[in-house]
Amino acid sequence: MTVPDRTSTPSGTQRSGTQPSETHTALEEIYAKVKRVQRDLRPSDRIVQDLGIDSLATLEILLALEERFGVALVDNPRTAGTATVGDLVALLDELRADRAS
């Protein structure tokens, strides 16, 4: 997969010229496996509308992210508020930081 140089900022957006965050890269890998399509995910991509992720694919992706990072997403009410890739990356980063502390 070709990934443009970018990295997540605290707001979940990305800047050119730097590497993507570990969380963003993991999400791209899992998306590619579940959807069988390789694509660069932008923070502004809407999960349902732009990426075409249905409820079953959403569950597969969330479970894979839970397993990879050891956080709870499926049963977390905050997950329902994630509409974009940037939102999901920011939530994952926050949950991972909470877990580490």
Contacts in CASP RR format, 6 or more apart in sequence:
PFRMAT RR
TARGET T0000
AUTHOR 0000-0000-0000
METHOD contacts of the structure
MODEL  1
MTVPDRTSTPSGTQRSGTQPSETHTALEEIYAKVKRVQRDLRPSDRIVQD
LGIDSLATLEILLALEERFGVALVDNPRTAGTATVGDLVALLDELRADRA
S
1 28 0 8 1.000
1 29 0 8 1.000
1 32 0 8 1.000
1 38 0 8 1.000
1 40 0 8 1.000
2 40 0 8 1.000
3 20 0 8 1.000
3 25 0 8 1.000
3 28 0 8 1.000
3 40 0 8 1.000
4 16 0 8 1.000
4 40 0 8 1.000
5 16 0 8 1.000
5 17 0 8 1.000
5 18 0 8 1.000
5 19 0 8 1.000
5 20 0 8 1.000
6 14 0 8 1.000
6 15 0 8 1.000
6 16 0 8 1.000
6 17 0 8 1.000
6 18 0 8 1.000
6 19 0 8 1.000
6 20 0 8 1.000
6 24 0 8 1.000
7 14 0 8 1.000
7 15 0 8 1.000
7 17 0 8 1.000
7 18 0 8 1.000
7 19 0 8 1.000
7 20 0 8 1.000
7 21 0 8 1.000
7 24 0 8 1.000
8 14 0 8 1.000
8 20 0 8 1.000
8 21 0 8 1.000
8 23 0 8 1.000
8 24 0 8 1.000
8 43 0 8 1.000
8 86 0 8 1.000
8 89 0 8 1.000
8 90 0 8 1.000
8 93 0 8 1.000
9 15 0 8 1.000
10 90 0 8 1.000
11 90 0 8 1.000
12 43 0 8 1.000
12 86 0 8 1.000
12 87 0 8 1.000
12 89 0 8 1.000
12 90 0 8 1.000
12 93 0 8 1.000
13 43 0 8 1.000
13 44 0 8 1.000
13 86 0 8 1.000
14 20 0 8 1.000
14 24 0 8 1.000
14 42 0 8 1.000
14 43 0 8 1.000
20 28 0 8 1.000
21 89 0 8 1.000
21 93 0 8 1.000
23 69 0 8 1.000
23 89 0 8 1.000
23 92 0 8 1.000
23 93 0 8 1.000
23 96 0 8 1.000
24 41 0 8 1.000
24 43 0 8 1.000
24 85 0 8 1.000
24 89 0 8 1.000
26 65 0 8 1.000
26 68 0 8 1.000
26 69 0 8 1.000
27 41 0 8 1.000
27 61 0 8 1.000
27 65 0 8 1.000
27 85 0 8 1.000
27 88 0 8 1.000
27 89 0 8 1.000
27 92 0 8 1.000
28 39 0 8 1.000
28 40 0 8 1.000
28 41 0 8 1.000
30 61 0 8 1.000
30 64 0 8 1.000
30 65 0 8 1.000
30 68 0 8 1.000
31 37 0 8 1.000
31 39 0 8 1.000
31 41 0 8 1.000
31 51 0 8 1.000
31 53 0 8 1.000
31 61 0 8 1.000
32 38 0 8 1.000
32 39 0 8 1.000
33 64 0 8 1.000
34 53 0 8 1.000
34 57 0 8 1.000
34 60 0 8 1.000
34 61 0 8 1.000
34 64 0 8 1.000
35 51 0 8 1.000
35 52 0 8 1.000
35 53 0 8 1.000
35 57 0 8 1.000
41 51 0 8 1.000
41 85 0 8 1.000
42 85 0 8 1.000
43 84 0 8 1.000
43 85 0 8 1.000
43 86 0 8 1.000
43 89 0 8 1.000
44 84 0 8 1.000
44 85 0 8 1.000
44 86 0 8 1.000
45 51 0 8 1.000
45 84 0 8 1.000
45 85 0 8 1.000
46 83 0 8 1.000
46 84 0 8 1.000
47 53 0 8 1.000
47 58 0 8 1.000
47 82 0 8 1.000
47 83 0 8 1.000
47 84 0 8 1.000
47 85 0 8 1.000
47 88 0 8 1.000
48 54 0 8 1.000
48 58 0 8 1.000
48 83 0 8 1.000
51 85 0 8 1.000
53 61 0 8 1.000
59 74 0 8 1.000
62 73 0 8 1.000
62 74 0 8 1.000
62 79 0 8 1.000
63 73 0 8 1.000
63 74 0 8 1.000
65 71 0 8 1.000
65 73 0 8 1.000
65 92 0 8 1.000
66 72 0 8 1.000
66 73 0 8 1.000
66 74 0 8 1.000
69 92 0 8 1.000
69 95 0 8 1.000
69 96 0 8 1.000
69 99 0 8 1.000
70 99 0 8 1.000
71 92 0 8 1.000
71 95 0 8 1.000
71 96 0 8 1.000
71 99 0 8 1.000
72 95 0 8 1.000
73 79 0 8 1.000
73 91 0 8 1.000
73 92 0 8 1.000
73 95 0 8 1.000
76 95 0 8 1.000
78 91 0 8 1.000
79 91 0 8 1.000
81 87 0 8 1.000
82 88 0 8 1.000
82 91 0 8 1.000
END
